[in-house]
Amino acid sequence: MATEYLKKADKTAATGEQDVRQTVQQILDDIEAGGEARARDYAAKFDRWEGEILVSPDARAAAAEKVPQKLKDDIRFAHDQVRRFAEAQLAALPDTEVELQPGLVAGHRNIPMAAAGCYVPGGRYAHVASAIMSVTTAKTAGVEHVIACSPPKPGEGVNPAILYTLDLCGADSVLALGGVQGVASMAFGLFTGHKADILVGPGNQFVAEAKRILYGRVGIDMFAGPTEVLVIADGTADPEIVAWDLVGQAEHGYNSPAWLIALDRGLAAEVERLVPGMIAELPELNRTNAEAAWRDYGEIAVVETREEAAALSDSYAAEHLEVHCSELDWWLARLRNYGSLFLGEETTVAFGDKTSGPNHILPTKGAARYTGGLSVGKFLKSVTWQRMNRESTRDIAQVTARISRLEGMEGHAKTADIRLAKWFPDEDFDLAAAG
C-alpha cells in the first residue's frame, strides 16, 4: 500500500539555513579576532547585558537563596535520575585489553576530555532540565573542567534556578552569555582560560550553527536542529493522548516538526481534528509557536502494516519517537533510527525531556541514522594502546614489511626490517612485496 498523507509538511528543517550560516560565521570570526572585549560587545547587543560575564561563587550561592524549596527538591530528583542513568552507561564502557597472539597485547582506554562547554538555554524560562542533562553527564564521565553558559536577563543575570542547578550538577565555571557569543567563548577559552574540547547542549538555530561551524576544531554532541517528535499509533491508541503528545512538542518553536504515522485511518482523522483545538488552549507564545509548527511542519501519514510504519519511521530518523501500539517488544526489536524511543502510552517525550533519566539532548534532522543522543561516551575518548615482545614482533614485522612494500611505503617497511635485523640477525626473511 502506498503511504497516504492526510497532512503533508510545506517546509523542512533546512528551510532558511543559509542566512543563519553567514551571520554566525561573521560573529565567530569577530570574536576570535577581538577576544573577550568583542564577546562583551555582543552580550550587550543581543542580551542587553553589561554585568560580570564569569559568574562569581558568591553570586552562585546567592542564587540558591532565591529558589523555592519545592523547586530545589524537583531539581534534585531529576538530577539523581539522570546521574544514575549516566553512571549505568559509564559502567557499560569498561577499559579493555586482549592478547591477540602470544606476546602482543592491545587494548583501549576511555579517557575523559579535559574541558567541556555546556550551553543551557535561558531567556523567558528557566531551562533547568538542559543544565541537568549536559553538566551531570559530563561530570559523571569524569571531565575535569565543565564550563556552562546561559543567557542572562537584562539587569538580573542568569536565572537563579539555572544557577542553582549548575551548582548542584558540578559546573566549574558559569558564563552569563547566550547565543553565538556564549558558544564562541567556551570554544576559544575566553573568561575561564579553559578551551572546551567539546560543545554540547540544545539552543536556537544560531547556537546550533555555531557548533556546526566549530566542529573539527572542537567536538560537538551532534548536529542539531529544531526539536522533533514522531508518533506511531495503531487502532488501540488513544487519539487524545496522541494529539497532546504532538502538540506538546510543537510548542517548542515555529519550526518544530510533529509527525504521526497511523495504522488506522480513523485514528489519524481524529487526531487531525483534535490538534487545532488543543493548540488553541495553550498560552499565547506557546500557541503561536505550535500553530506555525503544525501548519508548516506537521504531517499525518496512514500506512497499512506495521512493517511499513517501521520503515517510514526509520526514514524520518526522528529525534523523539513514541510508539502507541500493541506488541511493544516487536517495535523495540525492529525500529533502528531514532534519538530516543518511548514505548507505550504510559511514557511520553516530556518525561524524558525533564525527569525520567535518559538524556534529552538528541540528534535531529535525520542524524539519528548514524548517532545517538548525549551520553557519557560523548565525553570520553576511546584510545587504543599496544605492547609487544620480541617474539610477537618477529611475525608482525614480516607481514608489515611485505604489505608496506606492496603499497609503496618503503620507509614503513624499513622500520620492520631494522627490528628483524637487530633481534634475529641469524635468520633470513622474505620481506619483498608479493606479486
PyMOL commands that set and color helices and strands:
alter all, ss='L'
color gray80, all
select helices_A, chain A and resi 17-47+57-64+69-91+128-141+160-169+179-188+205-214+239-250+265-280+284-297+306-316+328-334+349-354+367-369+376-379+390-406+410-423
alter helices_A, ss='H'
color red, helices_A
select strands_A, chain A and resi 4-7+96-101+104-112+115-119+145-149+173-175+198-200+219-220+229-233+258-262+299-302+320-324+340-343+380-388
alter strands_A, ss='S'
color yellow, strands_A
deselect
rebuild
show_as cartoon
